[in-house]
Amino acid sequence: MWSNKATTKDSKGLLPGRATFGPLFLIASTPIAAILFTHIFVADGGEWWPLAEKFSTLGVLPTLQAIWPSPFDPTAWQIILTFMAIQLALIKLVPAPTVYGPVTPGGNVPEYTDNGFRSYLITLALFVGGAYAGLWEGGFAYTHMLHIISALNVFSFALCLVIYIKGLTFPTSSDYGVTGSPLFDFFSGIEL
């Protein structure tokens, strides 16, 4: 089931159909759960009862439409793209030793630059230093969190779609493999 040589015929046993219904459930429910949890903590101060009252009064779909912010908020995208640019720069600029992962089923040995913790510390120092110097408000991410989560839901789906199409048309390594179920392949990745 989990190797790069598995097919959807391998989806038997305890939960038949899990290669379709499991990924479909997770793909559909995760963005909704992210918005609901973020709304509870940011908009309702951690109280779940106001949201429950909205659901009972308005119904499920109207409540989701009312609380779901636009994913195209310019401030949210500015925060996301700035963070991504800084992290991409840190990946390339922060020196670190090269480490190797375990041999994959296709016989490849992944190679990584072990600079994640150093990059985290630099990111934290930049954030705290910028807030202390007055370059930005320290709580700006929290203030825009609902819009950031909404935008990241759209961005992550689009990125996964691009990576899926790229994997189908231009596979990177011999670890490429499809199962015969496009939904399961999209969910689990075809080059992992």
C-alpha positions in Angstrom: 0.0 0.0 0.0 2.7 2.5 0.9 5.5 1.6 -1.5 6.0 3.3 -4.8 5.0 0.1 -6.5 1.5 -0.2 -4.9 -1.7 -0.1 -6.8 -5.2 0.7 -5.8 -6.0 -3.0 -5.9 -3.9 -3.1 -2.7 -6.6 -1.1 -0.9 -8.2 -4.1 0.9 -8.4 -5.3 4.4 -9.8 -3.4 7.4 -11.0 -0.4 5.3 -11.6 -1.2 1.7 -11.8 1.9 -0.5 -9.4 3.8 1.8 -7.3 4.8 -1.3 -10.3 6.9 -2.3 -12.3 7.9 0.7 -9.4 8.5 3.1 -7.6 11.0 0.9 -10.9 12.6 -0.2 -12.0 13.1 3.5 -8.6 14.6 4.5 -8.4 16.8 1.4 -11.9 18.1 2.0 -11.9 18.4 5.8 -8.5 19.8 6.6 -9.0 23.3 5.2 -12.4 23.5 6.9 -10.9 22.4 10.2 -8.0 24.9 9.9 -10.5 27.8 9.4 -12.8 26.6 12.2 -9.9 26.2 14.8 -8.3 29.5 13.7 -11.7 31.3 13.9 -12.4 29.9 17.4 -9.0 31.2 18.7 -8.6 34.5 16.8 -12.2 35.8 16.3 -13.9 34.2 19.3 -11.1 34.4 21.9 -10.8 30.6 22.3 -14.5 30.2 23.1 -16.3 27.5 21.0 -19.8 28.4 22.1 -20.3 31.5 19.9 -19.4 29.4 16.8 -21.7 26.6 17.9 -24.5 29.2 18.3 -23.8 30.4 14.7 -24.0 26.9 13.4 -27.3 26.2 15.2 -28.8 29.6 14.2 -27.6 30.0 10.6 -26.8 26.4 9.6 -23.5 24.8 8.5 -23.0 26.3 5.0 -24.1 29.9 5.8 -21.8 29.9 8.9 -18.8 28.6 6.9 -19.5 31.3 4.3 -19.8 34.0 7.0 -16.6 33.1 8.9 -14.4 32.1 5.9 -12.2 35.1 5.0 -11.1 35.9 1.5 -7.9 34.0 0.5 -6.9 36.9 -1.7 -6.1 39.4 1.1 -3.0 41.4 0.0 -1.6 41.7 3.5 -1.8 37.9 4.0 0.0 37.3 0.7 2.6 39.9 1.6 3.3 38.1 4.8 3.4 34.7 3.2 5.6 35.7 0.2 8.0 37.6 2.5 8.4 34.6 4.8 8.9 32.3 1.8 11.6 34.6 0.3 13.4 34.8 3.6 13.3 31.0 4.1 14.5 30.4 0.5 17.4 32.8 1.1 18.3 31.1 4.4 18.2 27.6 2.7 21.0 28.8 0.4 22.9 31.2 2.5 23.2 29.5 6.0 26.2 27.1 6.0 25.7 23.6 7.4 27.0 20.1 6.9 25.4 17.8 4.4 23.5 14.8 5.8 22.1 11.8 4.0 18.7 10.2 4.4 17.9 6.5 4.3 18.0 4.6 1.0 14.6 5.0 -0.8 12.7 2.1 -2.3 14.0 3.2 -5.7 17.6 3.0 -4.5 18.3 6.7 -4.1 19.9 8.4 -1.1 18.4 11.8 -0.3 20.9 14.6 0.5 20.0 17.4 2.8 21.7 20.5 4.1 21.3 20.4 7.9 20.6 24.2 8.5 17.0 24.1 9.7 17.6 24.9 13.3 20.1 27.7 12.4 17.6 29.1 10.0 14.9 29.0 12.6 17.0 30.9 15.1 17.8 33.6 12.4 14.1 33.8 11.5 13.2 34.3 15.2 16.0 36.9 15.7 14.8 38.8 12.6 11.2 38.7 13.8 11.9 39.8 17.4 14.5 42.3 16.3 12.2 43.9 13.7 9.3 44.1 16.2 11.7 45.6 18.9 13.0 48.2 16.4 9.5 49.2 15.4 9.7 47.9 11.8 6.5 46.0 12.3 3.9 45.2 15.0 4.8 42.0 16.9 1.4 40.6 16.6 0.8 41.2 12.9 0.7 37.5 12.0 -1.9 36.9 14.7 -4.0 39.9 13.5 -4.1 38.5 10.0 -4.1 34.8 10.9 -7.5 34.0 9.4 -6.6 35.5 6.1 -3.2 33.8 6.2 -4.8 30.4 6.8 -7.3 31.0 4.1 -4.6 32.0 1.6 -2.4 29.0 2.6 -5.3 26.7 1.9 -5.5 28.0 -1.7 -1.7 28.1 -2.1 -1.1 24.6 -0.8 -3.8 23.1 -3.0 -2.4 24.9 -6.1 1.2 23.9 -5.2 0.2 20.2 -4.7 -1.5 20.3 -8.1 1.6 21.7 -9.8 3.8 19.2 -8.1 1.4 16.4 -9.1 1.4 17.4 -12.7 5.2 17.9 -12.7 5.6 14.4 -11.2 3.4 12.9 -13.9 5.1 14.7 -16.8 8.7 15.1 -15.6 9.6 12.6 -12.8 12.7 13.6 -10.9 13.9 10.1 -9.8 13.3 6.4 -10.0 11.1 6.7 -6.9 8.3 7.9 -9.1 5.2 5.6 -8.9 1.5 5.9 -9.5 -1.1 3.7 -7.9 -3.9 4.0 -10.5 -6.0 6.3 -8.4 -5.3 10.0 -9.3 -6.9 11.1 -6.0 -4.7 8.9 -3.9 -1.6 9.9 -6.0 -2.4 13.6 -5.5 -2.9 13.1 -1.8 0.2 10.9 -1.1 2.6 12.2 -3.8 4.0 10.3 -6.6 7.7 11.0 -6.2 8.1 10.4 -2.5 
